Amino acid sequence: MNVTLPSALEEFVSSQVKSGEFDDASDVVREALRLMRNEHEAKAMEEMRVAFAGVDSSGGKGEPTAKDRAFIQNLISNHRSGKRRA
């Protein structure tokens, strides 16, 4: 995959490599995408918490149970690996 970046972003990527924090430009891009994915997942979790906050009729605070967290983590893992749920 080849990606074209504006010169300001190219300079930023180069500066990150030159700083020694990353081995090459691919490492910088991978880290940026990892952070972006984590941000999207965190936002989605927050949106689910807000959406379900008032649904728990047992008096809970809208937080997922350990079983719910395991199920959600399994969905995320399957999504990342490209698997589809049957």
C-alpha positions in Angstrom: 0.0 0.0 0.0 1.3 3.4 -0.9 0.0 6.5 0.8 0.6 10.1 -0.3 0.8 12.6 2.5 0.8 16.4 2.4 4.3 17.8 3.0 3.5 18.9 6.6 2.6 15.3 7.5 5.6 13.9 5.7 7.8 16.2 7.7 6.1 15.1 10.9 6.6 11.4 10.1 10.3 12.1 9.2 10.8 14.0 12.5 9.4 11.0 14.4 11.7 8.6 12.7 14.7 11.0 13.2 13.8 11.3 16.9 14.6 7.6 17.3 11.1 6.9 18.7 10.2 4.8 15.5 12.4 2.7 13.2 10.7 3.8 10.0 7.7 5.6 8.5 5.6 2.5 8.5 6.0 2.3 12.3 4.8 5.8 12.6 1.7 5.2 10.5 0.9 1.9 12.3 1.0 3.7 15.6 -1.2 6.5 14.4 -3.7 4.0 13.0 -3.6 2.0 16.3 -4.3 5.1 18.3 -7.1 6.1 15.9 -8.7 2.6 16.2 -8.5 2.7 20.0 -10.1 6.2 20.0 -13.0 4.9 17.8 -13.5 1.9 20.0 -13.5 4.0 23.2 -16.0 6.4 21.6 -18.2 3.5 20.6 -18.1 2.1 24.1 -19.0 5.4 25.6 -21.9 5.8 23.1 -23.2 2.3 24.2 -22.9 3.2 27.9 -24.9 6.4 27.3 -27.5 4.6 25.1 -28.0 1.8 27.7 -27.6 3.9 30.9 -31.3 4.1 31.6 -32.2 0.6 30.4 -31.1 -1.5 33.4 -34.4 -2.0 35.4 -32.6 -3.7 38.2 -31.1 -0.4 39.4 -27.7 -0.7 37.9 -25.7 2.2 36.6 -25.5 1.1 32.9 -22.1 -0.5 33.3 -21.6 -3.9 31.6 -21.2 -7.0 33.7 -18.1 -9.1 33.5 -20.0 -11.4 31.1 -21.0 -8.4 28.9 -17.4 -7.2 28.9 -16.1 -10.6 27.8 -18.8 -10.8 25.0 -17.9 -7.3 23.8 -14.1 -8.1 23.9 -14.8 -11.2 21.9 -16.7 -9.2 19.3 -13.8 -6.7 19.1 -11.3 -9.5 18.7 -13.3 -11.1 16.0 -13.7 -7.8 14.2 -10.0 -7.2 14.3 -9.1 -10.6 13.0 -11.7 -10.3 10.2 -14.0 -13.1 11.5 -17.7 -12.8 11.2 -20.1 -13.9 13.9 -22.4 -16.7 12.8 
